[in-house]
Amino acid sequence: MNMMQSAGVPRIVRAAGHALVLGLAGVSAQAMAATDVQVWHTLSPANKDQLEKIVKQFNRDQKDVRVVLKGFDSQANLRDEATRAVAAKKGPHLVQIEDNHSPDVIAEHKSILPLYRLLDDYPIKDLGWFLPQTSSFVRDNRGRLLAFPWMAEIPVMFYNLDAYKKAGLDPKAPSRTWNDLQADLLKLRDNTDLNCPYATSQQVSVHLENLAPMNNRLYTSANNGLDKGTPKFNFDSLYMRHLSLMVSWKRSLLLTEHTDDDRADALFAKGQCGVLTAGSGALGSILAGKEPFGVTPLPYYSQVAKQPGRPFVSGSALWAVAGHPRDEDKATMAFLAYLAKPVVAAQWHQNTGFLPLTDAAFRAADVSFYNRIPGAQAVVESVRATPAASARGFRLANYPQVEQIFNAELQTALSGDVPPMRALNVASEKAEAAMRR
């Protein structure tokens, strides 16, 4: 009996010890479990790959937060699924939303948590923004930051270096005016095997919105909608001149691809087009194409402006979704703080074409990147200057509907179905009616 008891006691003690160790391990694992942050986006495949690399590094560098990405092929699909998820109290923490030119309206939605409120509780160390005007499209009328402008961009002109050389053009001196560009496109058409001398994506942005600030003009009255009053579109002789020129280019096979999405970007990336006007965020897709290229600001009209202006900064941003526990909000801000680090922001800028978030991020950018792409540094430097009143951005109600109207009317004009002036008048009338709804 004594032997059995003396042999049994250690077994009981050992069993209890194992249970204690397992219990403590369970508590420890539970306490140390990473907090998930769901980020939903609509990035292009090339830019999506870059974000995945950054997230993978973030998840590897620390164990407190785990970022999980989910991509969508359109803003509509993202919005629909996010609406259902929020209703089921399973919403993401950050969603990519394109600039609708009414950021205050987005911020007032019950499902949105304005970023400045999170910054009050969880300040970001590197939040010395590149320049206030580069993030103005996500600030309210008091200057408060409503969202994280991770995908801020400007429209630019890309050009194929090999095609320029073959056409006898100087790749170090791309044309700065639309009239001079026409001469370049004729050479590209006649002296190369390209069937697409010029293509444009985001045609509303390039050929309507930014035509005004690039020529130091206001896009609408009421100071581009920033002042009180009912804004009206200034589709004057400048717009008539430009749209007529684009129609003539279409007829003479200089302009062969024009869309309001990014389909033309892929053609340029494959070397099938000589010149592309698009958002700077197309850089990621173009880099993946391996074709040598340069970049320069959008052209302007020297007959209208003595010096070129600068375009609007727009794009999309990461908006915080409301309704999450404080620990999850804290984890969300930890991820945004990581994105704001100069080295990370510089990496994102160089691989995607989106603007560097901060002045420190611009300085952290690798000099070889700018040396490799002619004109890239000059384009970014131009955004650092204080913009004229015409380029500070615009605020218009129901602008997504307005953009659809403009896209449709541009299509009718470029297809030759409607004269340019008629298309512009119809676009203006329909758009102003949409803004009054």
Secondary structure, 3 states (H helix, E strand, C coil): CHHHHHHHHHHHHHHHHHHHHHHHHHHHHHHHCCEEEEEEECCCHHHHHHHHHHHHHHHHHCCCEEEEEEECCCHHHHHHHHHHHHHCCCCCCEEEEECCCCHHHHHCCCCEECHHHHHHHCCCCCCCECCHHHHHHHECCCCCECCEEEEEECEEEEEEHHHHHHCCCCCCCCCCEHHHHHHHHHHHHHHCCCCEEEEECCHHHHHHHCHHHHCCCCCEHHHHCCCCCCCCECCCHHHHHHHHHHHHHHHCCCEEEECCCCHHHHHHHCCCEEEEEEEHHHHHHHHHHCCCEEEEECCECCCCCCCCCCCCCEEEEEEEECCCCHHHHHHHHHHHHHHCCHHHHHHHHHHHCCCCCEHHHHHHCCHHHHHHCCCHHHHHHHHHCCCCHHHCCCCCCCHHHHHHHHHHHHHHHHCCCCCHHHHHHHHHHHHHHHHHC
